[in-house]
Amino acid sequence: NSGQVVYAGQGSGGFGQLVMVKHANNVYTAYGYLSSIAVKEGQRVQTGQQIGTMGISPDGRTVLHFEIRVKGNPINPTRYVNF
């Protein structure tokens, strides 16, 4: 779903560079360990739009941290993402 970037920068939770997007109904997505960020806070983003580039975890692996939060609580993403 489309949404609005509410945070784009160095994350405080140990996930490196982080982008957080607010969607409808108090749903937020978070993308961490990014090596670069391609969006700015306040920007509207669309489904499929590149928001950043995957980065490196503290143990040297190429990774992307992905999280869905509803009302501030992390949830199982299978309700929202089709694999």
A tleap script that builds the chain and sets N, CA, C and O, in Angstrom:
source leaprc.protein.ff14SB
mol = sequence {
  NASN SER GLY GLN VAL VAL TYR ALA GLY GLN
  GLY SER GLY GLY PHE GLY GLN LEU VAL MET
  VAL LYS HIE ALA ASN ASN VAL TYR THR ALA
  TYR GLY TYR LEU SER SER ILE ALA VAL LYS
  GLU GLY GLN ARG VAL GLN THR GLY GLN GLN
  ILE GLY THR MET GLY ILE SER PRO ASP GLY
  ARG THR VAL LEU HIE PHE GLU ILE ARG VAL
  LYS GLY ASN PRO ILE ASN PRO THR ARG TYR
  VAL ASN CPHE
}
set mol.1.N position { 0.831 -1.190 0.000 }
set mol.1.CA position { 0.000 0.000 0.000 }
set mol.1.C position { 0.869 1.245 0.000 }
set mol.1.O position { 2.009 1.229 0.463 }
set mol.2.N position { 0.318 2.301 -0.518 }
set mol.2.CA position { 1.024 3.564 -0.473 }
set mol.2.C position { 1.029 4.073 0.965 }
set mol.2.O position { 0.284 3.582 1.813 }
set mol.3.N position { 1.871 5.054 1.223 }
set mol.3.CA position { 1.955 5.612 2.563 }
set mol.3.C position { 2.808 6.859 2.575 }
set mol.3.O position { 3.188 7.382 1.527 }
set mol.4.N position { 3.107 7.332 3.780 }
set mol.4.CA position { 3.918 8.527 3.955 }
set mol.4.C position { 5.117 8.194 4.821 }
set mol.4.O position { 4.985 7.563 5.869 }
set mol.5.N position { 6.291 8.623 4.372 }
set mol.5.CA position { 7.522 8.395 5.128 }
set mol.5.C position { 7.466 9.262 6.382 }
set mol.5.O position { 7.362 10.485 6.297 }
set mol.6.N position { 7.537 8.615 7.552 }
set mol.6.CA position { 7.502 9.359 8.813 }
set mol.6.C position { 8.883 9.428 9.460 }
set mol.6.O position { 9.103 10.232 10.367 }
set mol.7.N position { 9.817 8.589 9.000 }
set mol.7.CA position { 11.190 8.652 9.495 }
set mol.7.C position { 12.120 8.122 8.423 }
set mol.7.O position { 11.843 7.101 7.793 }
set mol.8.N position { 13.221 8.821 8.221 }
set mol.8.CA position { 14.261 8.376 7.294 }
set mol.8.C position { 15.590 8.865 7.852 }
set mol.8.O position { 15.897 10.055 7.788 }
set mol.9.N position { 16.377 7.943 8.398 }
set mol.9.CA position { 17.659 8.333 8.975 }
set mol.9.C position { 18.269 7.220 9.783 }
set mol.9.O position { 17.912 6.053 9.625 }
set mol.10.N position { 19.198 7.587 10.657 }
set mol.10.CA position { 19.886 6.614 11.502 }
set mol.10.C position { 18.927 6.143 12.585 }
set mol.10.O position { 18.473 6.945 13.401 }
set mol.11.N position { 18.618 4.862 12.603 }
set mol.11.CA position { 17.695 4.314 13.587 }
set mol.11.C position { 18.329 4.210 14.960 }
set mol.11.O position { 19.548 4.090 15.079 }
set mol.12.N position { 17.507 4.257 15.997 }
set mol.12.CA position { 18.021 4.184 17.361 }
set mol.12.C position { 17.979 2.776 17.934 }
set mol.12.O position { 18.493 2.548 19.028 }
set mol.13.N position { 17.379 1.824 17.222 }
set mol.13.CA position { 17.218 0.471 17.748 }
set mol.13.C position { 18.249 -0.521 17.272 }
set mol.13.O position { 18.024 -1.728 17.367 }
set mol.14.N position { 19.390 -0.050 16.757 }
set mol.14.CA position { 20.420 -0.957 16.302 }
set mol.14.C position { 20.214 -1.489 14.903 }
set mol.14.O position { 20.858 -2.467 14.524 }
set mol.15.N position { 19.334 -0.875 14.116 }
set mol.15.CA position { 19.057 -1.337 12.768 }
set mol.15.C position { 19.693 -0.455 11.708 }
set mol.15.O position { 19.280 -0.505 10.549 }
set mol.16.N position { 20.680 0.347 12.066 }
set mol.16.CA position { 21.368 1.195 11.102 }
set mol.16.C position { 20.440 2.232 10.505 }
set mol.16.O position { 19.544 2.740 11.179 }
set mol.17.N position { 20.658 2.547 9.226 }
set mol.17.CA position { 19.772 3.495 8.559 }
set mol.17.C position { 18.392 2.853 8.419 }
set mol.17.O position { 18.265 1.679 8.069 }
set mol.18.N position { 17.373 3.647 8.699 }
set mol.18.CA position { 16.018 3.118 8.841 }
set mol.18.C position { 15.023 4.027 8.130 }
set mol.18.O position { 15.148 5.251 8.171 }
set mol.19.N position { 14.029 3.418 7.475 }
set mol.19.CA position { 12.895 4.142 6.905 }
set mol.19.C position { 11.633 3.561 7.526 }
set mol.19.O position { 11.457 2.344 7.582 }
set mol.20.N position { 10.750 4.453 7.996 }
set mol.20.CA position { 9.446 4.035 8.512 }
set mol.20.C position { 8.361 4.710 7.684 }
set mol.20.O position { 8.415 5.912 7.427 }
set mol.21.N position { 7.371 3.915 7.270 }
set mol.21.CA position { 6.277 4.406 6.439 }
set mol.21.C position { 4.964 4.181 7.182 }
set mol.21.O position { 4.699 3.091 7.688 }
set mol.22.N position { 4.141 5.243 7.238 }
set mol.22.CA position { 2.810 5.131 7.839 }
set mol.22.C position { 1.795 4.863 6.737 }
set mol.22.O position { 1.737 5.576 5.735 }
set mol.23.N position { 0.994 3.818 6.946 }
set mol.23.CA position { -0.061 3.431 6.019 }
set mol.23.C position { -1.407 3.702 6.694 }
set mol.23.O position { -1.442 4.261 7.790 }
set mol.24.N position { -2.482 3.325 6.074 }
set mol.24.CA position { -3.819 3.517 6.638 }
set mol.24.C position { -3.994 2.694 7.913 }
set mol.24.O position { -3.280 1.715 8.130 }
set mol.25.N position { -4.937 3.090 8.746 }
set mol.25.CA position { -5.364 2.330 9.931 }
set mol.25.C position { -4.256 2.079 10.953 }
set mol.25.O position { -4.193 1.002 11.544 }
set mol.26.N position { -3.379 3.069 11.166 }
set mol.26.CA position { -2.294 2.950 12.152 }
set mol.26.C position { -1.351 1.783 11.875 }
set mol.26.O position { -0.803 1.198 12.809 }
set mol.27.N position { -1.158 1.441 10.614 }
set mol.27.CA position { -0.202 0.410 10.209 }
set mol.27.C position { 1.076 1.104 9.760 }
set mol.27.O position { 1.042 2.025 8.944 }
set mol.28.N position { 2.205 0.651 10.302 }
set mol.28.CA position { 3.517 1.199 9.952 }
set mol.28.C position { 4.398 0.064 9.453 }
set mol.28.O position { 4.309 -1.061 9.946 }
set mol.29.N position { 5.243 0.358 8.479 }
set mol.29.CA position { 6.266 -0.593 8.073 }
set mol.29.C position { 7.627 0.038 8.340 }
set mol.29.O position { 7.805 1.246 8.190 }
set mol.30.N position { 8.585 -0.797 8.737 }
set mol.30.CA position { 9.945 -0.330 9.022 }
set mol.30.C position { 10.923 -1.158 8.201 }
set mol.30.O position { 10.774 -2.373 8.070 }
set mol.31.N position { 11.918 -0.484 7.654 }
set mol.31.CA position { 12.941 -1.112 6.816 }
set mol.31.C position { 14.286 -0.683 7.362 }
set mol.31.O position { 14.635 0.495 7.286 }
set mol.32.N position { 15.054 -1.621 7.916 }
set mol.32.CA position { 16.319 -1.286 8.559 }
set mol.32.C position { 17.517 -1.919 7.888 }
set mol.32.O position { 17.388 -2.724 6.966 }
set mol.33.N position { 18.696 -1.532 8.377 }
set mol.33.CA position { 19.999 -1.952 7.845 }
set mol.33.C position { 20.207 -1.466 6.412 }
set mol.33.O position { 20.890 -2.127 5.630 }
set mol.34.N position { 19.632 -0.328 6.063 }
set mol.34.CA position { 19.791 0.188 4.708 }
set mol.34.C position { 21.173 0.804 4.527 }
set mol.34.O position { 21.694 1.450 5.436 }
set mol.35.N position { 21.765 0.604 3.354 }
set mol.35.CA position { 23.047 1.244 3.063 }
set mol.35.C position { 22.838 2.633 2.476 }
set mol.35.O position { 23.724 3.484 2.558 }
set mol.36.N position { 21.658 2.868 1.879 }
set mol.36.CA position { 21.307 4.203 1.400 }
set mol.36.C position { 19.801 4.358 1.478 }
set mol.36.O position { 19.053 3.382 1.433 }
set mol.37.N position { 19.368 5.618 1.598 }
set mol.37.CA position { 17.951 5.954 1.690 }
set mol.37.C position { 17.596 6.832 0.497 }
set mol.37.O position { 18.294 7.804 0.210 }
set mol.38.N position { 16.505 6.492 -0.203 }
set mol.38.CA position { 16.124 7.197 -1.431 }
set mol.38.C position { 14.890 8.078 -1.249 }
set mol.38.O position { 14.371 8.616 -2.227 }
set mol.39.N position { 14.407 8.235 -0.002 }
set mol.39.CA position { 13.210 9.030 0.266 }
set mol.39.C position { 13.489 10.009 1.401 }
set mol.39.O position { 14.499 9.905 2.096 }
set mol.40.N position { 12.576 10.960 1.574 }
set mol.40.CA position { 12.699 11.956 2.641 }
set mol.40.C position { 11.458 11.915 3.521 }
set mol.40.O position { 10.382 11.521 3.071 }
set mol.41.N position { 11.611 12.322 4.771 }
set mol.41.CA position { 10.475 12.388 5.683 }
set mol.41.C position { 9.394 13.288 5.087 }
set mol.41.O position { 9.686 14.343 4.525 }
set mol.42.N position { 8.145 12.852 5.220 }
set mol.42.CA position { 7.009 13.596 4.690 }
set mol.42.C position { 6.630 13.214 3.272 }
set mol.42.O position { 5.547 13.565 2.804 }
set mol.43.N position { 7.512 12.498 2.582 }
set mol.43.CA position { 7.271 12.114 1.192 }
set mol.43.C position { 6.220 11.013 1.115 }
set mol.43.O position { 6.227 10.095 1.935 }
set mol.44.N position { 5.315 11.095 0.137 }
set mol.44.CA position { 4.380 10.014 -0.149 }
set mol.44.C position { 5.091 8.984 -1.013 }
set mol.44.O position { 5.808 9.348 -1.945 }
set mol.45.N position { 4.903 7.714 -0.718 }
set mol.45.CA position { 5.510 6.639 -1.502 }
set mol.45.C position { 4.415 5.687 -1.970 }
set mol.45.O position { 3.364 5.557 -1.341 }
set mol.46.N position { 4.687 5.035 -3.076 }
set mol.46.CA position { 3.732 4.114 -3.694 }
set mol.46.C position { 4.231 2.678 -3.595 }
set mol.46.O position { 5.429 2.444 -3.433 }
set mol.47.N position { 3.336 1.739 -3.689 }
set mol.47.CA position { 3.689 0.323 -3.706 }
set mol.47.C position { 4.696 0.074 -4.818 }
set mol.47.O position { 4.481 0.494 -5.955 }
set mol.48.N position { 5.787 -0.601 -4.503 }
set mol.48.CA position { 6.810 -0.938 -5.489 }
set mol.48.C position { 7.895 0.105 -5.663 }
set mol.48.O position { 8.898 -0.157 -6.328 }
set mol.49.N position { 7.719 1.273 -5.085 }
set mol.49.CA position { 8.733 2.338 -5.206 }
set mol.49.C position { 9.951 1.995 -4.354 }
set mol.49.O position { 9.809 1.533 -3.222 }
set mol.50.N position { 11.147 2.219 -4.895 }
set mol.50.CA position { 12.362 1.967 -4.135 }
set mol.50.C position { 12.529 3.052 -3.082 }
set mol.50.O position { 12.495 4.243 -3.392 }
set mol.51.N position { 12.711 2.625 -1.824 }
set mol.51.CA position { 12.898 3.582 -0.740 }
set mol.51.C position { 14.323 3.576 -0.205 }
set mol.51.O position { 14.715 4.476 0.537 }
set mol.52.N position { 15.101 2.561 -0.582 }
set mol.52.CA position { 16.483 2.475 -0.128 }
set mol.52.C position { 17.159 1.255 -0.726 }
set mol.52.O position { 16.595 0.538 -1.553 }
set mol.53.N position { 18.401 1.044 -0.270 }
set mol.53.CA position { 19.208 -0.080 -0.735 }
set mol.53.C position { 19.600 -0.944 0.463 }
set mol.53.O position { 20.002 -0.426 1.506 }
set mol.54.N position { 19.480 -2.260 0.305 }
set mol.54.CA position { 19.853 -3.171 1.387 }
set mol.54.C position { 21.274 -2.901 1.836 }
set mol.54.O position { 22.124 -2.477 1.053 }
set mol.55.N position { 21.514 -3.156 3.117 }
set mol.55.CA position { 22.826 -2.900 3.684 }
set mol.55.C position { 23.424 -4.135 4.330 }
set mol.55.O position { 23.108 -5.268 3.966 }
set mol.56.N position { 24.289 -3.892 5.290 }
set mol.56.CA position { 25.058 -4.947 5.955 }
set mol.56.C position { 24.705 -4.975 7.440 }
set mol.56.O position { 24.672 -3.933 8.094 }
set mol.57.N position { 24.442 -6.170 7.971 }
set mol.57.CA position { 24.158 -6.330 9.395 }
set mol.57.C position { 25.463 -6.220 10.184 }
set mol.57.O position { 26.542 -6.263 9.594 }
set mol.58.N position { 25.380 -6.080 11.509 }
set mol.58.CA position { 26.600 -6.001 12.320 }
set mol.58.C position { 27.535 -7.202 12.157 }
set mol.58.O position { 28.741 -7.079 12.366 }
set mol.59.N position { 26.981 -8.370 11.782 }
set mol.59.CA position { 27.849 -9.546 11.601 }
set mol.59.C position { 28.302 -9.727 10.156 }
set mol.59.O position { 28.852 -10.772 9.809 }
set mol.60.N position { 28.075 -8.711 9.300 }
set mol.60.CA position { 28.626 -8.715 7.952 }
set mol.60.C position { 27.769 -9.331 6.873 }
set mol.60.O position { 28.237 -9.498 5.747 }
set mol.61.N position { 26.522 -9.678 7.174 }
set mol.61.CA position { 25.629 -10.269 6.169 }
set mol.61.C position { 24.842 -9.175 5.448 }
set mol.61.O position { 24.509 -8.154 6.049 }
set mol.62.N position { 24.544 -9.382 4.166 }
set mol.62.CA position { 23.659 -8.478 3.435 }
set mol.62.C position { 22.237 -8.775 3.886 }
set mol.62.O position { 21.762 -9.903 3.754 }
set mol.63.N position { 21.560 -7.763 4.420 }
set mol.63.CA position { 20.234 -7.992 4.994 }
set mol.63.C position { 19.319 -6.791 4.801 }
set mol.63.O position { 19.751 -5.699 4.431 }
set mol.64.N position { 18.053 -7.032 5.061 }
set mol.64.CA position { 17.049 -5.989 5.198 }
set mol.64.C position { 16.185 -6.386 6.381 }
set mol.64.O position { 15.618 -7.478 6.399 }
set mol.65.N position { 16.080 -5.519 7.357 }
set mol.65.CA position { 15.158 -5.752 8.471 }
set mol.65.C position { 13.806 -5.198 8.046 }
set mol.65.O position { 13.705 -4.026 7.681 }
set mol.66.N position { 12.762 -6.030 8.089 }
set mol.66.CA position { 11.408 -5.610 7.718 }
set mol.66.C position { 10.485 -5.903 8.879 }
set mol.66.O position { 10.531 -6.981 9.471 }
set mol.67.N position { 9.648 -4.935 9.198 }
set mol.67.CA position { 8.745 -5.088 10.324 }
set mol.67.C position { 7.435 -4.374 10.011 }
set mol.67.O position { 7.425 -3.323 9.369 }
set mol.68.N position { 6.326 -4.959 10.476 }
set mol.68.CA position { 5.030 -4.307 10.405 }
set mol.68.C position { 4.566 -4.074 11.836 }
set mol.68.O position { 4.625 -4.969 12.679 }
set mol.69.N position { 4.101 -2.849 12.094 }
set mol.69.CA position { 3.587 -2.505 13.415 }
set mol.69.C position { 2.162 -1.973 13.287 }
set mol.69.O position { 1.855 -1.165 12.410 }
set mol.70.N position { 1.307 -2.446 14.180 }
set mol.70.CA position { -0.062 -1.956 14.259 }
set mol.70.C position { -0.249 -1.377 15.651 }
set mol.70.O position { -0.069 -2.071 16.652 }
set mol.71.N position { -0.611 -0.103 15.707 }
set mol.71.CA position { -0.761 0.610 16.984 }
set mol.71.C position { 0.498 0.467 17.833 }
set mol.71.O position { 0.419 0.337 19.055 }
set mol.72.N position { 1.664 0.491 17.177 }
set mol.72.CA position { 2.941 0.453 17.881 }
set mol.72.C position { 3.472 -0.922 18.216 }
set mol.72.O position { 4.590 -1.040 18.718 }
set mol.73.N position { 2.702 -1.966 17.955 }
set mol.73.CA position { 3.118 -3.324 18.308 }
set mol.73.C position { 3.507 -4.115 17.063 }
set mol.73.O position { 2.764 -4.118 16.082 }
set mol.74.N position { 4.672 -4.794 17.084 }
set mol.74.CA position { 5.046 -5.626 15.941 }
set mol.74.C position { 4.083 -6.803 15.804 }
set mol.74.O position { 3.643 -7.384 16.796 }
set mol.75.N position { 3.766 -7.141 14.553 }
set mol.75.CA position { 2.841 -8.247 14.297 }
set mol.75.C position { 3.435 -9.194 13.263 }
set mol.75.O position { 4.430 -8.876 12.610 }
set mol.76.N position { 2.821 -10.345 13.126 }
set mol.76.CA position { 3.206 -11.296 12.092 }
set mol.76.C position { 2.815 -10.700 10.738 }
set mol.76.O position { 1.640 -10.402 10.523 }
set mol.77.N position { 3.771 -10.519 9.819 }
set mol.77.CA position { 3.471 -9.838 8.553 }
set mol.77.C position { 2.635 -10.646 7.568 }
set mol.77.O position { 2.188 -10.087 6.566 }
set mol.78.N position { 2.405 -11.922 7.804 }
set mol.78.CA position { 1.682 -12.732 6.823 }
set mol.78.C position { 0.245 -12.264 6.616 }
set mol.78.O position { -0.357 -12.592 5.594 }
set mol.79.N position { -0.319 -11.512 7.548 }
set mol.79.CA position { -1.672 -10.956 7.364 }
set mol.79.C position { -1.669 -9.850 6.302 }
set mol.79.O position { -2.709 -9.560 5.711 }
set mol.80.N position { -0.509 -9.231 6.055 }
set mol.80.CA position { -0.438 -8.069 5.190 }
set mol.80.C position { 0.380 -8.285 3.927 }
set mol.80.O position { 0.218 -7.548 2.955 }
set mol.81.N position { 1.249 -9.277 3.925 }
set mol.81.CA position { 2.176 -9.479 2.798 }
set mol.81.C position { 1.892 -10.833 2.160 }
set mol.81.O position { 1.765 -11.846 2.849 }
set mol.82.N position { 1.795 -10.833 0.832 }
set mol.82.CA position { 1.632 -12.088 0.093 }
set mol.82.C position { 2.998 -12.583 -0.313 }
set mol.82.O position { 3.732 -11.880 -1.006 }
set mol.83.N position { 3.351 -13.785 0.108 }
set mol.83.CA position { 4.656 -14.362 -0.226 }
set mol.83.C position { 4.556 -15.254 -1.431 }
set mol.83.O position { 5.557 -15.828 -1.860 }
savepdb mol mol.pdb
quit
